[in-house]
Amino acid sequence: MSMLSSLQFLGLANCGLPNVDPAALQVNFSTSLEFLDLSGNNLGSVIPNWLLNLSSIRHLDLYLGFAGEAVSFPTEIINNLHQFAFLDLRDNSMRGELPKNLSNLCHLVELRLGDNHLTGDISVALGNPFSCLQNTLRYLDLKGNKISRLGDEIGYFKNLEYIDLSYNSIESPIPESLPQLSSLKYLSLSNNKLTGRIPESIGQLSNLESIDLSKNSIEGPIPESLPQLSSLKHLQLQKNKLTSGIPESIGQMSNLVELDLSNNLLKGVVTELHLANLSSLTSLVISSNELAIKIDPKVVAPFQPYSIDMSGCKVGPQFPTWLRAQRNVRGLDLSNANISDIIPHWFYDISFNIGTLDLSSNELSGEISLCNMKSLQGLDLSNNKLSGTFPECWKRLRQLRAINLGNNQFSGLVPTSLCSIKELSFLGLHGNAFSGSIPKCLSTMTDLAVLDLSGNKLAGRIPSWIGRMVRLNVLNLEFNSFYGEIPMSICKLEHLHVLNLAHNNLSGSIPLCFDNFIAMSSPMPFIMIYHYGFGVEVHLKSITKVYTEALQYLFSIDLSNNRLNGDIPTGLTCLHNLQNLNLSQNDLWGEIPRDF
């Protein structure tokens, strides 16, 4: 490149360059080069000297440029090169405080320093009210660092259009000066430790299109001025401590696409006025609040969202008829919503697009018919009062990946129509009144990660083909009437985290091959196959807990309350990850292994 004296643009992103040799990039073009992209390469941990000679450089991209090595912030770049309009040093494991001389970059428009380990005070780094940077900076990305303070000085940067300070350690209220950023379009302060209230003056940010204040400790009411943000498309306030009700005027935000107010302390009633003009809405999430949903059944909502989540709100007692006009819903969660009703026939007619459906923890009764739900992948109807038989049309629902029908009133044989769903990974039929034996056709469902048939009236021997389900993480057959020996083939289930065969009539000895449960012994945890956040009930002594993501950290074997005999296998002592082992109420003899 020594001959390219007029070169202005050089793109070398993701070229797998090792420590770039200065001889490979001579300084002949040092006065001409304006654009340099070295992202996704390996420059070692030291800034090459040739880089500091690029006196005309305006665009420098070193995103992932140091190949994961821990480096200090390259202050030499700022000291030597003052012409930057664009600087990207994201994801370089940079440590230390934000440099105090960032304010010297008087031409800087876009600053990207996200996903590092930088600390300090943004205000100190960006300069005082007279800093030239306040007139140029439009884009600020410092997400994923360890920044501790955001002061009112941020209000000096009136040309900022984009601010991302999410995933830091900011412990302070939202700056009162924030509404002075009249050009701001995007604001994310999520995953910090923000306190206090959302300023009422936030309604002055007339150009704001997206605001994310989720996962903080913000208190107080939702500002009445918020609906003044007529350009707002994304509003995320979930997982805070917001109180009072949702302002009715929020229903006038016609450009709003995403609304998430979940996991707060909101109270009051949500009516059709809250939805009046939300014609652009595609995601409505208000779950885990103390809200009562009282929408006039005659009103046709003006939106067609893809996602509706009102779990934990009081939607019932009737099944919400306003859903009848919704034809585009892909995800619907009305769990724990105080619904005491049957699932109306019209619901099955309009739910052909639904991919995930959660109606668990209500008091739904009657039979279920899912024949039209050809897009359904995740179904949770657990903890209701549903009964009847399973329609044969389930054979056509081959896209299903997770089914939880636990704790209902289903009876009869385990339906063989389920066996046609070959790629099912979660099957929960626990807490019903199913009888007979485990159907042999389940042996073809080799993708199952969770099989819970506990709390039924099943009998017979545990089939030897259970060993074909080599991806099982959870096998729960407790509280049935299985008899005979535990099949040796169960030891092929090396990914098991939870094995529960308690409260049956099993006899014989505990298989010596239990030390084949590699997930329970390996220091490297297995990645669990996990779908749709469905909970798995696990009984530990007299306590029943529901595990979701934490299931990957649980390791348990429960063989209690059977008629097992013989010695306790010493191989159990190899299961170093095991947290719960219950062998009580059996006929075991011999010594307790010394290495327990």
QUIHUBEL-V954323 format. One record per residue. N is the residue number from 1. PHI is phi in degrees with one decimal (none if undefined). OMEGA is omega in degrees with one decimal (none if undefined). BURIAL is 1 if it has 9 or more other C-alpha atoms within 8 Angstrom, else 0. Layout:
n=[N:N]
phi=[PHI:PHI]
omega=[OMEGA:OMEGA]
burial=[BURIAL:BURIAL]
This chain:
n=[1:2:3:4:5:6:7:8:9:10:11:12:13:14:15:16:17:18:19:20:21:22:23:24:25:26:27:28:29:30:31:32:33:34:35:36:37:38:39:40:41:42:43:44:45:46:47:48:49:50:51:52:53:54:55:56:57:58:59:60:61:62:63:64:65:66:67:68:69:70:71:72:73:74:75:76:77:78:79:80:81:82:83:84:85:86:87:88:89:90:91:92:93:94:95:96:97:98:99:100:101:102:103:104:105:106:107:108:109:110:111:112:113:114:115:116:117:118:119:120:121:122:123:124:125:126:127:128:129:130:131:132:133:134:135:136:137:138:139:140:141:142:143:144:145:146:147:148:149:150:151:152:153:154:155:156:157:158:159:160:161:162:163:164:165:166:167:168:169:170:171:172:173:174:175:176:177:178:179:180:181:182:183:184:185:186:187:188:189:190:191:192:193:194:195:196:197:198:199:200:201:202:203:204:205:206:207:208:209:210:211:212:213:214:215:216:217:218:219:220:221:222:223:224:225:226:227:228:229:230:231:232:233:234:235:236:237:238:239:240:241:242:243:244:245:246:247:248:249:250:251:252:253:254:255:256:257:258:259:260:261:262:263:264:265:266:267:268:269:270:271:272:273:274:275:276:277:278:279:280:281:282:283:284:285:286:287:288:289:290:291:292:293:294:295:296:297:298:299:300:301:302:303:304:305:306:307:308:309:310:311:312:313:314:315:316:317:318:319:320:321:322:323:324:325:326:327:328:329:330:331:332:333:334:335:336:337:338:339:340:341:342:343:344:345:346:347:348:349:350:351:352:353:354:355:356:357:358:359:360:361:362:363:364:365:366:367:368:369:370:371:372:373:374:375:376:377:378:379:380:381:382:383:384:385:386:387:388:389:390:391:392:393:394:395:396:397:398:399:400:401:402:403:404:405:406:407:408:409:410:411:412:413:414:415:416:417:418:419:420:421:422:423:424:425:426:427:428:429:430:431:432:433:434:435:436:437:438:439:440:441:442:443:444:445:446:447:448:449:450:451:452:453:454:455:456:457:458:459:460:461:462:463:464:465:466:467:468:469:470:471:472:473:474:475:476:477:478:479:480:481:482:483:484:485:486:487:488:489:490:491:492:493:494:495:496:497:498:499:500:501:502:503:504:505:506:507:508:509:510:511:512:513:514:515:516:517:518:519:520:521:522:523:524:525:526:527:528:529:530:531:532:533:534:535:536:537:538:539:540:541:542:543:544:545:546:547:548:549:550:551:552:553:554:555:556:557:558:559:560:561:562:563:564:565:566:567:568:569:570:571:572:573:574:575:576:577:578:579:580:581:582:583:584:585:586:587:588:589:590:591:592:593:594:595:596]
phi=[none:-65.5:-93.2:-90.7:-71.9:-107.3:-61.7:-114.2:-124.6:-138.6:-111.7:-129.5:-67.0:53.6:-98.0:65.8:-69.5:-73.9:-41.4:-66.2:-72.0:-54.0:-66.7:-76.4:-127.3:-69.1:-84.1:-57.3:-99.0:-62.7:-94.6:-113.5:-67.4:-113.2:-127.6:-137.6:-119.4:-116.9:-64.4:71.6:-116.5:-128.4:-95.2:75.2:-117.6:-124.0:-67.4:-61.6:-60.0:-62.0:-67.6:-79.0:-96.6:-83.7:-68.9:-101.8:-62.7:-117.7:-128.5:-126.4:-116.2:-119.4:-56.7:53.2:-84.1:-109.5:53.4:82.1:-75.1:-70.6:-132.9:-81.6:-61.6:-75.3:-62.5:-59.3:-61.3:-71.6:-68.0:-97.3:-119.7:-108.6:-96.4:-56.4:-106.5:-138.7:-137.2:-122.9:-124.6:-65.8:56.0:-123.7:55.8:-71.2:-118.9:96.9:-80.0:-57.8:-65.3:-79.5:-101.7:-59.0:-67.5:-76.6:-84.7:-72.6:-108.0:-69.5:-106.9:-130.3:-123.7:-121.5:-126.5:-67.5:58.9:-126.7:-128.7:-78.6:-120.6:109.0:-114.6:-59.6:-62.2:-65.7:-70.3:-85.8:108.1:-85.8:-58.6:-100.9:-64.7:-66.3:-64.8:-66.5:-90.6:-114.0:-66.8:-119.7:-132.1:-130.5:-120.0:-127.6:-65.6:67.6:-119.8:-127.7:-70.6:-107.9:-142.0:-130.0:-97.8:-64.8:-61.2:-60.5:-67.2:-70.5:-92.8:-71.6:-95.3:-61.5:-112.4:-138.9:-131.9:-128.1:-120.0:-68.7:56.4:-123.3:-127.3:-74.0:-114.4:-169.7:-69.1:-66.2:-56.1:-65.4:-81.7:-54.7:-62.7:-74.3:-82.5:-66.8:-93.3:-64.6:-114.0:-131.4:-138.5:-129.8:-123.0:-69.5:56.6:-123.2:-127.3:-64.6:-124.5:76.2:-109.0:-76.9:-59.0:-59.9:-72.9:-62.6:-65.8:-78.9:-80.3:-66.9:-95.7:-65.7:-110.7:-146.0:-135.5:-127.8:-116.1:-69.3:58.5:-132.5:-126.0:-73.3:-114.9:81.5:-81.6:-70.4:-57.5:-64.0:-79.0:-56.7:-62.8:-70.1:-78.6:-68.1:-93.1:-67.0:-113.3:-128.8:-127.5:-123.3:-123.6:-67.7:59.4:-129.4:-127.3:-67.0:-123.2:66.1:-100.0:-87.5:-58.7:-60.4:-65.9:-64.2:-70.0:-95.8:-85.4:-68.6:-93.4:-67.0:-102.8:-129.4:-130.4:-131.3:-118.6:-69.5:55.7:-126.5:-118.3:-70.2:-130.4:107.8:-114.3:-105.0:-119.0:-63.8:-68.0:-72.0:-116.0:-48.8:-124.2:-82.7:-72.3:-98.3:-66.6:-117.3:-141.2:-123.2:-129.4:-130.6:-68.2:56.1:-134.2:-100.7:-103.3:-107.8:-97.3:-128.8:-97.9:-54.2:-61.7:-84.9:-82.5:-98.9:-61.1:-79.8:-114.4:-134.4:-72.1:-84.8:-135.8:-131.7:-133.3:-122.8:-61.6:82.5:-94.7:-89.9:-91.4:-78.2:-80.5:-81.1:-64.3:-65.7:-73.6:-67.1:-71.1:-59.3:-90.3:-91.0:-113.3:-110.0:-66.0:-100.2:-132.3:-131.1:-125.2:-121.1:-71.7:50.5:-116.3:59.4:-93.5:-119.4:-163.8:-90.1:-81.4:-68.0:-62.0:-63.5:-64.4:-65.8:-72.9:-104.5:-105.0:-69.2:-96.6:-68.3:-98.7:-129.5:-131.6:-125.7:-119.1:-70.3:58.1:-122.0:-126.9:-70.9:-131.5:85.8:-97.1:-119.4:-142.7:-113.9:-60.3:-88.3:-87.8:-76.8:-101.6:-65.5:-118.0:-129.9:-130.7:-127.2:-118.9:-67.5:59.0:-133.4:-125.6:-72.8:-146.9:89.5:-107.9:-91.6:-67.7:-62.6:-64.7:-57.9:-60.6:-88.0:-89.2:-77.9:-86.0:-62.5:-119.1:-146.8:-132.1:-127.2:-118.6:-65.0:56.5:-127.3:-127.0:-70.1:-142.7:87.0:-76.5:-60.6:-65.1:-73.1:-62.6:-64.4:-68.8:-77.3:-90.4:-65.8:-99.7:-65.1:-112.3:-136.2:-133.2:-117.0:-119.3:-68.4:65.8:-122.1:-129.5:-64.7:-129.0:83.6:-103.9:-71.5:-62.3:-63.3:-64.5:-63.6:-63.4:-84.0:-90.5:-80.0:-93.2:-61.8:-104.2:-129.2:-127.8:-123.3:-115.7:-68.1:67.5:-120.4:-121.6:-73.6:-141.0:93.7:-88.0:-69.5:-66.6:-68.5:-69.4:-58.3:-68.3:-76.3:-82.8:-71.1:-98.1:-62.0:-100.4:-133.1:-127.5:-125.4:-123.1:-67.7:54.6:-132.8:-128.2:-68.8:-134.3:86.1:-83.3:-71.9:-65.4:-61.7:-64.2:-63.3:-71.9:-78.1:-86.8:-71.5:-94.5:-62.0:-106.5:-131.8:-124.2:-130.7:-120.1:-67.5:56.6:-130.4:-122.5:-71.1:-132.1:82.1:-94.9:-73.6:-53.3:-71.8:-91.7:-59.9:-70.6:-79.4:-73.2:-63.1:-60.8:-83.3:-118.4:-73.9:-70.2:-97.5:-65.0:-76.5:-81.2:-81.5:-80.9:-139.8:-130.9:64.1:68.6:-64.9:-80.5:-114.5:-78.1:-128.9:-94.4:-118.6:60.2:-99.2:-109.5:-109.5:-121.9:-105.5:-108.1:-117.5:-62.0:-69.3:-58.3:-66.7:-101.9:-101.8:-136.1:-148.0:-129.1:-129.7:-118.7:-69.5:58.2:-129.3:-125.9:-68.7:-136.4:93.8:-77.3:-77.2:-60.3:-67.0:-62.2:-63.0:-71.1:-82.4:-84.9:-66.8:-86.8:-64.5:-106.6:-135.9:-132.0:-122.7:-116.2:-68.3:57.7:-130.8:-114.7:-73.5:-139.5:89.3:-88.8:-76.1:-51.6:-63.0:-84.9:-63.9]
omega=[-176.3:-178.3:-174.3:-173.4:-178.9:-176.3:178.7:-175.9:178.0:178.6:179.8:-177.7:173.0:178.8:-178.7:-178.2:171.4:178.7:-171.2:-179.0:177.6:179.4:-179.1:179.8:-177.0:-174.6:-179.1:-177.8:-173.3:-179.3:-176.6:-172.9:-179.9:-175.5:178.8:178.6:177.1:-177.2:177.1:177.1:-179.9:179.8:-176.4:-179.1:-178.7:177.4:178.9:-177.8:-177.6:-178.4:-177.6:-179.7:-176.3:-170.3:-178.9:-173.5:178.4:-178.4:179.8:-179.2:176.5:176.1:-176.2:-176.2:-176.3:171.0:172.9:178.2:177.8:-178.3:171.6:179.0:-176.9:-178.2:178.8:-179.5:-177.5:-178.8:-173.3:-171.9:-173.7:-172.8:-174.1:162.7:-177.2:176.9:-178.9:176.8:-177.7:168.7:-180.0:179.2:-180.0:-178.1:178.2:-177.5:170.8:-178.4:-177.0:-177.3:173.7:-177.8:177.1:-177.9:-170.4:179.4:-171.7:177.8:-173.4:-179.0:-178.5:-179.6:-175.1:173.7:171.2:178.8:-175.4:-179.6:172.6:-173.0:-179.2:-175.9:-179.7:-176.4:-174.8:172.7:-176.3:-178.1:-176.8:179.1:178.1:-177.7:-177.1:-179.1:-174.0:-169.7:179.4:-173.1:-177.1:178.8:175.9:-177.1:173.8:175.0:-179.6:-178.1:-170.8:-174.9:171.8:-174.6:-179.5:179.8:179.7:-179.8:178.8:-172.0:-168.9:178.5:180.0:177.0:-174.7:175.5:173.5:177.6:-178.9:177.7:171.7:-178.4:-175.8:179.8:-179.7:171.6:173.2:-176.2:178.0:-178.2:-175.9:179.5:176.7:-178.8:-170.2:179.9:-171.1:178.1:-176.3:179.5:174.8:175.3:-175.5:176.1:171.4:178.4:-178.3:178.9:177.4:-175.5:170.1:-176.6:176.6:-178.7:-179.8:178.0:178.6:-178.5:-169.8:-179.5:-174.5:-179.9:-178.4:176.1:179.6:177.1:-173.2:174.3:172.9:177.0:-178.6:-175.7:174.2:-176.6:169.4:-175.8:176.5:-178.2:-175.2:178.8:175.8:-179.6:-171.7:179.8:-172.1:178.9:-176.1:179.2:-177.4:-179.5:-174.3:175.8:171.1:179.4:-178.3:-177.1:-177.5:-176.3:175.2:179.9:178.1:-176.7:177.8:178.0:179.1:-176.8:-170.0:179.4:-175.7:-179.6:-175.9:177.6:179.6:178.5:-172.1:174.7:172.5:178.7:-177.4:178.5:176.7:-173.8:173.4:-179.2:179.2:178.4:178.0:-176.5:-163.5:-174.9:-180.0:-172.4:-178.6:-170.7:175.4:179.9:-179.8:-177.1:179.0:-173.8:176.1:170.9:177.5:-176.7:172.7:-177.4:-179.2:-179.4:-179.3:-178.1:179.7:-176.9:173.6:-178.7:-173.6:-175.2:173.8:-174.1:174.7:-175.0:175.7:178.8:177.3:-178.4:-180.0:174.2:177.8:-178.6:-174.5:15.6:-179.8:173.2:-170.6:-177.2:179.4:176.5:-174.5:-178.5:-176.0:-176.2:-174.7:-174.7:174.9:-179.9:-178.7:178.5:174.8:-179.7:177.7:-172.3:175.7:179.1:176.9:-170.4:167.9:173.0:-173.8:-178.5:-178.7:-179.5:178.7:-179.1:-176.4:-172.0:-177.0:179.0:-174.0:177.6:176.2:-177.9:178.6:175.9:-174.6:173.9:169.7:173.6:177.8:-178.9:179.5:-177.5:178.2:176.9:-173.6:-168.8:-177.7:-173.4:-172.0:177.5:-171.6:177.1:179.2:-176.6:175.9:176.7:-175.3:175.8:173.5:178.2:-178.2:-177.2:177.3:-176.7:179.2:180.0:-180.0:-177.4:176.7:178.9:-177.8:-177.4:-172.1:177.1:-179.3:178.7:-177.0:178.8:175.0:179.0:-175.6:175.0:171.1:-177.4:176.7:-179.1:-177.8:-179.5:172.4:-172.6:179.1:177.2:177.5:-174.3:178.0:-178.9:-167.8:-174.4:178.7:179.6:-178.4:176.5:178.6:177.6:-173.7:173.7:174.5:179.6:176.8:-178.0:-177.7:-179.0:175.6:-176.5:-176.5:-177.3:176.2:-179.4:179.5:-176.7:-171.7:176.3:-176.9:173.6:178.8:174.0:-177.9:177.8:-175.2:173.3:175.5:178.5:-178.2:-177.7:-179.2:179.2:171.3:-171.5:180.0:-179.3:177.8:179.2:177.5:-178.0:-167.9:179.5:-176.5:169.6:-177.8:172.1:-176.3:179.9:-174.3:178.8:169.9:180.0:177.3:-179.9:-178.7:-176.9:172.1:-175.5:178.6:-177.1:180.0:-179.6:176.1:-177.1:-171.0:-179.6:-176.5:169.2:-178.1:173.3:-178.5:177.7:-174.0:173.9:171.0:177.9:-177.1:-178.7:-177.4:-176.2:175.2:-178.5:-179.3:-173.1:-179.9:177.6:173.9:178.8:-170.3:-179.2:-179.4:-177.1:-173.9:174.3:177.3:-177.4:176.6:173.7:-175.9:172.0:-169.7:-172.7:162.5:176.2:179.4:-179.3:176.4:178.0:177.8:177.6:175.4:-171.7:-177.3:-175.7:175.1:178.1:176.3:-177.8:172.7:180.0:-177.3:-179.7:-178.6:-179.9:-177.2:176.5:-171.4:171.7:178.3:178.1:-172.6:174.2:171.4:176.4:179.8:-179.5:178.7:-179.3:170.4:-176.7:177.7:179.1:177.8:-179.6:178.0:-176.4:-170.3:-179.9:-173.7:-179.4:-177.2:175.9:-177.8:179.0:-173.2:177.5:171.8:-179.8:-178.2:177.8:179.9:-177.0:170.5:-178.4:-174.2:-174.2:176.5:none]
burial=[0:1:0:0:0:0:1:1:0:1:0:1:1:1:0:0:1:0:0:1:0:1:0:0:1:1:1:1:1:1:0:1:1:1:1:1:1:1:1:1:1:1:1:1:0:0:0:1:0:1:0:1:1:1:1:1:1:1:1:1:1:1:1:1:1:1:1:0:1:1:1:0:1:0:0:0:0:1:0:1:1:1:1:1:1:1:1:1:1:1:1:1:1:1:1:1:0:1:0:1:1:1:1:1:1:1:1:1:1:1:1:1:1:1:1:1:1:1:1:1:1:1:1:0:1:1:1:0:0:0:1:1:1:1:0:1:1:1:1:1:1:1:1:1:1:1:1:1:1:1:0:1:1:1:1:1:1:1:1:1:1:1:1:1:1:1:1:1:1:1:1:1:1:1:1:0:1:1:1:1:1:1:1:1:1:1:1:1:1:1:1:1:1:1:1:1:1:1:0:1:0:1:1:1:1:1:1:1:1:1:1:1:1:1:1:1:1:1:1:1:1:1:0:0:1:1:1:1:1:1:1:1:1:1:1:1:1:1:1:1:1:1:1:1:1:1:0:0:1:1:1:1:1:1:1:1:1:1:1:1:1:1:1:1:1:1:1:1:1:1:1:1:1:1:1:1:1:1:1:1:1:1:1:1:1:1:1:1:1:1:1:1:1:1:1:0:0:0:0:0:1:1:1:1:1:1:1:1:1:1:1:1:1:1:1:1:1:0:1:0:0:1:0:1:0:1:1:1:1:1:1:1:1:1:1:1:1:1:1:1:1:1:1:0:0:0:1:1:0:1:1:1:1:1:1:1:1:1:1:1:1:1:1:1:1:1:1:1:0:1:1:0:1:1:1:1:1:1:1:1:1:1:1:1:1:1:1:1:0:1:1:0:1:1:1:0:1:1:1:1:1:1:1:1:1:1:1:1:1:1:1:1:0:1:0:1:1:0:1:1:1:1:1:1:1:1:1:1:1:1:1:1:1:1:1:1:1:1:0:0:0:1:1:0:1:1:1:1:1:1:1:1:1:1:1:1:1:1:1:1:1:1:0:1:0:1:1:0:1:1:1:1:1:1:1:1:1:1:1:1:1:1:1:1:1:1:1:0:1:1:1:1:1:1:1:1:1:1:1:1:1:1:1:1:1:1:1:1:1:1:1:0:0:1:1:1:1:1:1:1:1:1:0:0:0:0:0:0:0:0:1:0:0:0:0:0:0:0:0:0:0:0:0:0:0:0:1:1:0:0:1:1:0:1:1:1:1:1:1:1:1:1:1:1:1:1:1:1:1:0:1:1:1:0:1:0:1:1:0:1:0:1:1:0:0:1:0:1:0:0:0:0:1:0:0:0]
